[in-house]
């Protein structure tokens, strides 16, 4: 994994157009990650999981109470595993 700034992208666009690794693009002033670029081969492997998570997070309010509680427990455990 590499971390670059938006000015690095301007200098070397291949960081975005042909990524060889997961690339984090951060705000140069605030040093906060703003974007993530994945190699397409990795995206193909995790595409369905990403779409599922995005759907659930966008529709959290529409879930029934038991489903929402289960989702929040799973999400909390996932976040703890990836910190």
C-alpha positions as CSV (number, residue, x, y, z in Angstrom):
1,X,0.0,0.0,0.0
2,X,1.2,3.4,-0.8
3,X,0.1,6.9,0.3
4,X,0.4,9.9,-2.1
5,X,-1.0,13.4,-2.4
6,X,-3.0,14.9,-5.2
7,X,0.1,16.7,-6.5
8,X,1.8,13.3,-6.8
9,X,-1.0,12.2,-9.1
10,X,-0.4,15.2,-11.3
11,X,3.3,14.4,-11.5
12,X,2.8,10.7,-12.1
13,X,-0.7,9.9,-13.3
14,X,0.1,6.2,-13.5
15,X,-0.5,6.0,-9.8
16,X,-4.2,6.3,-10.7
17,X,-4.4,5.0,-14.3
18,X,-2.3,1.9,-13.8
19,X,-2.0,1.2,-10.0
20,X,0.2,-1.7,-9.0
21,X,-0.9,-1.6,-5.4
22,X,-3.7,-0.1,-3.2
23,X,-3.1,3.6,-3.3
24,X,-4.3,6.1,-0.7
25,X,-4.6,9.7,-2.0
26,X,-4.5,12.2,0.9
27,X,-5.2,15.8,1.2
28,X,-1.8,17.5,1.2
29,X,-2.7,20.2,3.8
30,X,-4.9,18.2,6.2
31,X,-3.1,14.8,5.7
32,X,-6.5,13.0,5.6
33,X,-7.1,10.2,3.1
34,X,-9.7,11.3,0.6
35,X,-9.6,8.6,-2.0
36,X,-8.5,5.0,-2.5
37,X,-7.4,3.5,-5.9
38,X,-7.5,-0.3,-6.3
39,X,-5.9,-2.3,-9.0
40,X,-8.7,-3.7,-11.2
41,X,-7.7,-7.3,-10.5
42,X,-8.2,-6.7,-6.8
43,X,-11.5,-4.9,-7.4
44,X,-12.8,-7.9,-9.4
45,X,-12.2,-10.1,-6.4
46,X,-14.0,-7.9,-3.8
47,X,-16.5,-6.2,-6.1
48,X,-19.6,-8.1,-4.8
49,X,-18.6,-7.5,-1.1
50,X,-18.2,-3.8,-1.7
51,X,-21.5,-3.5,-3.5
52,X,-23.2,-5.4,-0.6
53,X,-21.7,-3.2,2.0
54,X,-22.6,0.0,0.1
55,X,-26.2,-1.2,-0.3
56,X,-26.5,-2.0,3.4
57,X,-25.0,1.3,4.5
58,X,-27.2,3.3,2.2
59,X,-30.3,1.5,3.2
60,X,-29.7,1.1,6.9
61,X,-32.8,3.0,7.9
62,X,-35.0,0.8,5.7
63,X,-33.8,-2.3,7.5
64,X,-36.1,-3.8,10.1
65,X,-34.9,-3.3,13.7
66,X,-33.5,-6.8,14.2
67,X,-31.8,-6.7,10.9
68,X,-30.4,-3.3,11.6
69,X,-29.1,-4.4,15.0
70,X,-27.4,-7.4,13.4
71,X,-25.9,-5.2,10.7
72,X,-24.5,-2.8,13.3
73,X,-23.0,-5.7,15.3
74,X,-21.3,-7.1,12.2
75,X,-20.1,-3.7,11.0
76,X,-18.7,-2.9,14.5
77,X,-16.8,-6.3,14.5
78,X,-15.5,-5.6,11.0
79,X,-14.2,-2.2,12.0
80,X,-12.5,-3.6,15.1
81,X,-10.8,-6.2,12.9
82,X,-9.5,-3.6,10.5
83,X,-8.2,-0.9,12.8
